[in-house]
Amino acid sequence: MLTKRELLRTAAMTTITLAATRTVPAFAQASTDRPGFLKAKDVAEAGFIYGLPIVMNYAVMYEYAVDRNSGQFKAPFNQIKNEPNVFTYKDTAIVTPNSDTPYSFVWMDLRAEPIILSVPAVDPKRYYSVMLCDGNTYNYGYIGNRATGSEAGDYMVAGPDWKGVTPPGIKKVFRSSTQFSVAGYRTQLFNADDLDNVKKVQDGYKVQTLSAFLKQPVTTAAAAVDFPKIDKELVKTNFFEFLDFALQFAPVQENEKEMRAKLATIGVGPGKTFNFRDLPLEQKLEIGLGMKEGERKIDEAVASVGKDVNGWRVSSLPGDSAHYNGDWLKRAVAAKAGIYGNDAVEAVYPLTRTDSDGQTLDGSKHTYTLTFAPGQQPPVNAFWSITMYDGKTQLLIENPINRYLINSPMLSGMKTSTDGSLTFYIQNKSPGADKEANWLPAPDGPIYLVMRLYWPKTESPSILPAGEGTWQPPGIKRVS
């Protein structure tokens, strides 16, 4: 089964043995207008950085909305799938998944007509949000407590080419930059006994085509698409073929023209001419070396993203097209650190792989503590959490108490010190019955921790601007 972490780890490992043993047809020899070896390698490197979020998004879409046998399939296009439970270690399609809020998903095919998303009235005390993210991984709009309020409403999502009249009653129109897009719903779960209440909210989420909303007959239909199968093995060599495929549904934006023109020089672009397996050995090496170097640069940037605050990296990575403004490395880092992350105004994600001394977190070697001083818990309008991931895969880990995170709604069941401080025990084995209430189980190996501040406060103390705010996350202390 494909995980996005496996996709990332294998995407650049083009095998020279495969390339050397493949028979190359005469028509695939380098053309006179193809750039030289080093320049082509540079194009592949830049193209990998530019294209990684797009290919990652396509892989998730394929598993969630296309391949019914993927093991991760949710629902066909334009149909909502409500997840009545939070994510666990069994959910592997998305790296660094949120386990705070039961998700709902709808993958939208916007080619023929817009989609209407209707939400019910939601108790203002219950955080919820609907994040709209397109095939470029741009967060182009929000519905929810922070963005639109807690009242019921109908919202329209239109594709890049739609030209029509907005019907009465629509509160807002959102415009996707690509013809396929996803709406990711997050509905707060207070505790295990609250699940039925979450399901009632989810039952109020409605998805309709514009024609169905208007109770009119469908006048146009989108053509069938032959979506290419994607998995970790195919991505090793077919990365640019998947990018090539996805770009046909993403009309070029002004700040992409230069990159698209570069990609065209190695056969990626309109006409879908790129076929790795039919390239001469030299061109296979160009592509493979470029991808590997691109991945190295992304990994380095992920490790140093944002500002180091007590060992946590604090940044405001995700956003819309204007937020990235053609900074493809920034967009790739946002996807690799955790694809489908929120804008900073919706949530901030301090993340760490190190303790307060800068040493790598490793549950097989050490135990750790994290302490919030009295009155120093994360300042939010909604809630906060700290989630544990396997440091190698960035996936949730199986553990004996089925606890993947600690969040603020859980605090009533935890122990505080006599001075009012709150200490969590981060370790692979139980810290003992007297401390287990505050235990965050860790993997037997590298640790990756992500703190989530949902709807962070803007007044002091605040984590905003991200990394520069007056509130700072405390460092993780190594105990043994």
N, C-alpha and C positions, 0 to 999 in steps of 0.2 A: 504494500500500500504506500502511496506517495505521501510524504510529508514535505512541507515547504523547506524544513531544515535540510532534509536529504537532497532536495532539489538544489539548494544553495551549495551544499558541500560537494556535489558531483557535477554541477553545471560546467565547470571549467576543465574537467579532467578528460579532455579529448585524447583518445588512445592513438599513439603513433603506430602501434602494431596494426590496428584496424585500418588506418590510413594507408600504410605501406602495402598491405596485402590486397587492397581493393583495386580491381581493374578500372582504369579511368578511360571513359570514352573520349574520342578525339574532339567532340564538340565542346567538351568541358575545359579544354586548355585555356590558359589565361588569354584574355583579349588584350588588344593593344591599348585600350583606354583604361585598363585596370591599374590602380596605383601599384607602385613597387612594394616589395616585401615589407619593409619597415613601416611604410605609410599605411598599408593595408592592415598590418598588425595594430597600429594606432587606431584605425577606424573601428576594428573589431573590439578593441578595449573600450573606446568611448561608447560604441554601440551596446556593449554588454552593460555598462553602467546605466546608460539611458534606458535600455530595454528590460532590465531585471524586474522592476516593479510590474511592468506590463505583462511579462511572461508569468510571474508569480500569480498575478491576478487571474490570468487565463487558466492556470492550473487549478486554482480554487473554484472558479466558475465551472470548469469541466467536471470536477468531482461533485460539486454541489447541485448543478442544474442540468448536466448533459448525460453523464455516465451513470445509469441507474444501478450498475453493479460495482460502483467504486467503493462501497462500504461507507461513504460519507455523503451519499446523495440526500438532498433535502426535498426539492420539489422542482417541477418543470418551470420554465420561464413564466413570469407574470402570475405565479401562485405563491402565496406566503406559506412558510413553514415555521410554526411555533415550536420552540424547544421548551418542553415543560420542566426541564431540569438545567442546572448549571453544567458547564463543561467539566469533564473529568480526564484522567489519563488515557481514556479510550478514544478521545477526540484528537485526531492527528492531522487534520487537513490544514490548520492554521497554526503557525508558530506563535508562541507567547499568548495563548488564548486567555481571555477574561473568564474567570470562574465566579464573578460577583453577581452577574445579572443574567438570568435566562435570556437567551437570544431568540430573535425571530429574524428570518431572512426572506427576502424576495429578490431574485435576480430578474431584472427587467429587460425585455427586448423592446426597445424604443423605436425600431425601424419603421413600423407601420403607423403608429399613433402613440400619443402620450399615455401615461399610466396615472391613475388617481389613487393616492394613498389617503385613507381615511382613518383617523384616530379617535378614540372615545375620550370622554372626560376622565382624567386621572387624578386621584387624590394628590394635592400638592405636596404632601409629605413623602410620597413615593417618587423617587427619581426615575425618569424614563427619557430616552432619547432615540431618535431615528436619524442615523447618520447616512447621508447619501454619498456614495463613493463610485466614481466611474472607472473605466478601463485604464485610464492614465494614473489611477490611484489618487485622484484629486478629491478631497472632501468639499463638494460643491454646495452643500446645504444641510441644515438641521431642522428637525421638528422635535419638540419636547419642552420640558419644564423651563429650561434656561432660554431656549431660542424662541419659542412660540407660545409658551404658557401651558397651563394644564387643562384648557378647555377642549372640547371636541372640535374637529375641523376636517375639511377636505383640502388636500394639497395636490398639485399637478406636477409631474415630472415629465419633461419633454426632451427629446433627443436633439442632437446638434443641427439637424436639417428641418425640424418641424416648423411649419409656418401655418398658423391657424388662429382661431379666436378663443380666448379664454372664457369658458362658460361661467355664468353667474354662480356665486356661492363658493368659488375657489378662493381660499385665503391667501395662497401664494403659489407662484410658479417657479420651479427649479429647473435649471437647464444643464443637462449632462454634456460633457465634451465628446462622449463616445456613444455609440449606438446600443451598447450593452452596459448595464450599470447594476449596482447592488444597493439595496437599502438594508442596513443592519440595525435592528431594534435591540435596545438594552432596557430591560424592565427590572427594577430593583426587587430583590428577594430579601426580606428582613430576617427570616429564619426558616427552618424546615417546615414549621407549621403554617407558614405564609404562602405555601405553594399554590393552594387553590385560589387565593386572591390574585396571584400573578396570572394564573390561567384565565381568570375572568377579564383581566386587562387585555391579555393577548387575544382573547376571543373578540374583542372590540376592534382589533386591527383589521381593516378591510383593504383589499387590493382589487382594482377594476381597470379595464381599459377605458379610454375616454368614451368610446361608443357605448360600452355597457353602462357607464355612469350616466350617459345622456339617454339611455334606453333607445338607442338607434341601431339600425343594422350595420354590420361591419361592411365597409365599402372597399377597403384595401387589406391585403394580407402580405406579411413579410415572406420573402422567399425562404425555402428550406436551406439550411446551412449544413455542410458536411464538416463538422468539427473534428480536427485531427486529435487522435488519442495522445495524451501526454502522460508520461511517467518519468521516474528518475533516470531510467536507462536512456530513454529517447532524448531527454534534455542534455545528456552528455555531448551529443553531436548535433542535435536538431534545434538547439536554442534559437538560432536566427530564423529557422523555418517557422517556429511558433511566433516569434516576434513579427515576422513577415505576415503571417496569417492575421494576427490581432490588429495590425496597423490598418488593415482595410476597413475596419469599423471605427477608426479614430481619425476623422478629418484633420489634416495638418493645421496646427496653430502657428501663428506668426513666429513665436520664439523657437519653434521646432524645425523651421525650414532648413537651416544650415545642417542640423543633425540628420535630417531625412535625406538631404542631398549627399552627405558623406556615406550614409548607409547604401544609397543607390550605387555607389562606385564598387561595392562588393556584392551587388546583386540582391540587396534587400530593399523592397519597396513595391510600388505599383507593378502589377504583372506577376508577382510572386515567383521570381526566377531562382531564388536561392535553394540549392540542394546540396547539403554538405557532402553527402556520400558520393556525389559525382564530381567533386572538385579534385584537381590534381593534388599530389602530396604536398607541394609547397604551399598551396592555398589552404589546405587543411591545417598546416602548421601555423600559418598566419592567424587563422581564426582561433585555434587552440591557445596559442601564446597570448593573444589579445584578451581572450576570455579570462585566462588565468590571472593576468596582470590586473584586469578590471576587478575581479573578485578580491584580489589582495588589497587593492585600494579601498574597496567598500568595507572590508573587514577592519582595516586600520582606522577608517573613519568612524565606524560603529564604536570601536573601543575608545575613541577619544571625543565622541560627540558631546556637545554642550559644555557645561562647566562642572568640574569636579568639586562636589560639596560633601565633605566628610566621607569620601569614598564612593558616593553616589554620582552618577552622571545625570545632570538635570538639564533638559533642553526642551525646545518647542518644535519638534520635527514636522509632524504632519500638518497639512493645510490644503488650500485650494491652489489653482494654477498660479495666481498672483503671488502667493506665499513662496512657492518654489522659484518662480520667475526664471525658468530655464536652468536652474542649478540641479543638473541631473544626478550628481553625486548625493546631494542632500535628499533628493527623492528616493534614491536607492537605499540610502542609510535608513530612512524612515520605514521603508518596506522590510528591510532585513531585521531591524531592531524589533519590529512588530507590525506587520501589515494590518491595515485598517485601524490604525490608531487615531485617536481623536485630536482635534485642534486643541491648543492649550487652554482656550477659554472654556472648553467643555471638560477636559481632563488633562492633567499633567502626570507624566510617568517617570519619576526618578528610577533609575535602574543601576544595578551593580553586580559585579563579579568579584569584588574585593572587599576586605575588611577595612577598618579605619586606618590601619597601618600600610595599606596598599598591597597586602598579600592576598593571593588568589583564594577565594572561598572554596573549601573542599570538605564535604561531609564525611569522607573516608578518613580524614586525618585530624579534624578538629571539631570542637563544639563552639557555638557562638551565642551571644546575647545581643538584643537590640532593646534599648530602653528609651522611653519617652518620659522626659521630666514632667513634673506636675504642670498642667496647663499648656503643654507643648505638643499636644497631638496635632496632626495635620489640619490646617484651617480650611474647611470646605463648607459649601452651602448644601451639599448632598451627603456624601459619605466617602470614606477612604478605605484602602485595603493594602495588604502586602501579600504578594503571591509568590510561591516557590515553584521553580522550574528546574529541570535537569539542565546542567550547564552545557551539555553537548548538543542536545536536540532542541532546547527551548520549549519542551513540552511538559505538561503536568506529570507528576510522578505518583505511582501507586504507593500507598503507605498504609500502615495498620489501622489508623484512625480515620481514613478517608477525609483528611483535611488538606486542602490545597492552598489555603490562604487564611489569613486573619484579617477581619474587617471591623469597622467601627460598630455595626449592629451586633457583633458577637461579644462586645466588651463586658456586657452585664454578667456573662458567665465566666469571666476571667478574674484572676487575683491581682489586686494592686498592692503596692508596698505601703507601709505605714505613713510614708511621706507623700503618698498620692502618685508616685511614679508608676509606670507600667513597663514590665520587662517581659520580652518574649524569648523563648529558648529555641534556638535554631540548630538542630542536630539530627543525625540519622537515627539514633536510638532514643527511646523514651528518656526524659530527664528524671523520671520517677513520678510516682502517683501524686505527690504533693505539688508538682510543677506541670503536670501533663495538660492542665487546662490552658496553659500559656505556651504550649509546644507547637512549633511550626516544623513538621517533619521535613528533613532534607534528604537529598539523594546520597547514595554511597559513592560519592565522587564530586565532580565540579558542580557548583551551585550558581544559579542565575536568579536574582531577586528583582521583582518589579513592584514598586509602590504606585498606587493609583489614587489620585486626588480628583474626585468627580465634582465638577462645577466648583473649582477652587475660588476662594474668596479673593476679592480684588482690593479690599481695604486691609491695612496692616493689622496683625501679621498676615502675610500672604506669600505664597511661593512665586507669585507673578511680580515682575516678568520672570519667566522661568530661568532659574539659576542666579538671578539677581535680587530676588525678593527678600523680605525681612524674616521670613520663616525658612529654616533649613532642616533637612532630614538628619537625624542623629546617625553617627557612624556605628557600624557593626563591630562588636568587640570579640576578639578571640579569647576563649576561656581556657582551652587545653590544646 
